[in-house]
Amino acid sequence: MKVHRVIAAAWLAVAFLAAASAEAFAGAEYGWKGSSYVKDEEKGYEIKFGGRIFMDWTGVNADDELKSAYPNITDGTEFRNLRLFSEGKIYKIVEYKVQLDFLYETTALKDVWIGLLKVPVVGGIRVGQQKEVFGLEELTSSKRITFMERALTQAFVPGRNIGVLVGRELDNKKATVKAGVFRNSGDTVKYEGNKYNFTGRVTVAPVHDDDEGRLVHLGAAATYRAAEENSAGTKVLRYRVRPDNHLSPYFVDTGSFEAESAVHVGGEVAAVFGPASLQGEYMAVATDAPEVGDPGFSAFYVYGSYFITGEHRGYKAGEMDTPQPKSTFDGEGGWGAWELAARFDMVDLSDADIEGGEEQNITAGLNWYLNRYTRLMLNYVYADVEDVGAAHQLLARFQVEF
């Protein structure tokens, strides 16, 4: 283990021990709710320490045509997530989060930001490494998403970058307005250059009754992406996505092409009717790339889920949340929550002079929530790449928060 990992692990170990001995904080409340916490409402602080483990298993059966095009298709196993985090509030006005991922050659920094709350007019400000506000499924934590992997719309989602985000929640968190300026830092949390991206999102939930399990969510987002210069000094863009399987190669890929910029737009909708729910998104990209004919790309998904044990999906301020199981699997009669789900998603990366490919996937999922913080997932994905071939993929995940 490299020195930086030892330091990170030691720091977090100290943090966990501090939370475990919270009685040392006079007058503080302490405990565990999916993560350890210490808080004192009178003094205005709250500190959380926790993490997650995702262990994935994958089996793939591809036809000869797809194997010929992608010879590195294989079965596999991986720790999809192995993260530790700390987050909290200081004197009711300052918030922070640091989240480390230990699955890379160098430890990746995911969320690393500092924020101010209750800022006049704008509501709140966050500065640092964070998700750009684009895409309902992207902004829903991987701990909360319905399927093991997000849909093919991920080809156009910016993900995490360094930037400044401002925004607020309205009407008792039934609406949100957020916007920010970012630079392409990725997991390296470093950017050298002079390009900026601008991203904004608005959401509204005209129907939201969590007690009754009723929700209608609508949202729209847009982002302007400045093309980055490659090692040859040429400004380029690139779009690609895996077939709802993180261990798979990219079946569709535009490759790098010369461009000035791109604009992404997205629309989102979700509805919850007790144990049944629907969710979908559509995204489109318009590029300023005259050398290759200014291509445009698109993707969408739609899916439904149903809790056969009667629970309903949660919702909080423009993001979907974990259901609360009506019972806990405890070996004494409780069986937790069981969810069935099905999804259709499509991406088209071919237009003008770009032949990135077109793919359509069908996914069936079964989720077993042993409790609110432990989940077993089983996904079957049929991936069909136009004019290339198809693959049957079986995926399983063991997930825990702590």
Phi, psi and omega in degrees: 000132183287160186302317183297328178288321178298316180297314180298316181295320179296318179300314181290327177298317177299319180298316179296319179296323178297318179293321182294331180257042188294343179297345177293342178272103184302127177078003183273153172264140180216158180168204182216127173221072185082342172203156178286147181213154171225131179209153177218104185294327181292317180278343173085029177234155175209130181231130177239146175225132180190194180185187180208153174227125172242120176247119185248146173232137185222135171234137185230135174234100183256151177285169186298324182295317180290321177299322179295321180284327182228078185295346180270011174296132182201164170288169179183174179219142177203156164277104184290322175224137171214088191235149172233147182211161167222138176211161180177188178231147181233120181052037172065352188242335181252136175232158181206162172204140171223128183227125183249138176245126187259025187254018184234168177301322170241139182304127182271139173263119179271262177276122175218096184212162175234138183226160173242133179258162175058039177279130181306141176074298187279339178096297180205158180226133173235134180236126178139199180280122185199167177287135170290147188277079182212113175102121179297313182293322178295318183282344171281126184305149176299341175287343188247344186294155187283325181251165183297322179236150176289164189286178182295347174298346177301341178303333187246006183271128183294328183075214183267137174208164177282133179184188177240124181242131176236152178163173183211163174258141185235161173051054178056045177069016176274353177215151178222147174224117183218147179205154181200168175241134189222163172234149187285087181261326183060203183289347180287341182052042179208140178219132175235111184157188185230024181263143179234149173241146181236127186224139177215156182208141173232142177223156175212142177238085182298337175235121177205104177227095185292328180297323181267353181069045181236131182206139164229119181241134176230142180206157177214146181214157176211150177214139174257125183245119175277131180293142180263150178278135176274187184296338179271000180085012179262134178281126187223159170235159176206139177229134178200163181200147176277161185276059180058030181210111187293336180275357182273154168291169177283119179278332178234135188198123178286341193068171179284132178226150184292131183199162176263317185191177176209153174240127177251137174231149181213144174239146184219147178213143176212147179216139178236128178234080185063232183287347180261146178210156175229148177208144178201156176216148172232134179228143179224150181233131172243126184253149169260085186219071186298335181294337180238021174086019179050061183293153174237144183231164181207161177200154174205163170215158172214137178211160176230152177220158180212127177270110182287347177261004170097358179287178175220155179292144179271171182205140179207111171050056174085007179226146177282152186230171181289141173289156175262106180302141179286340176217163179247136176289110187229006181077004182235025177119339177278141184237009178069204180245143180236131185231133172254143182211153176216142184221143169239129178221153185214145175222140179234110181248026179240123176192151181051236183268005182257128177242075181275343178105162178231139183222142174232134181235147170236127183235135172243136184226148173230123180242132175243110176269100178298325173202186184295340188242006179225132185216140169249135184233143175226123180235138168246128182235123171257113182252125182238112179262119186302131178065015179236297181167190185219161180217143170259128184232130177243124186232145177224145180224141171245119191232134176216143171251147181212000000 
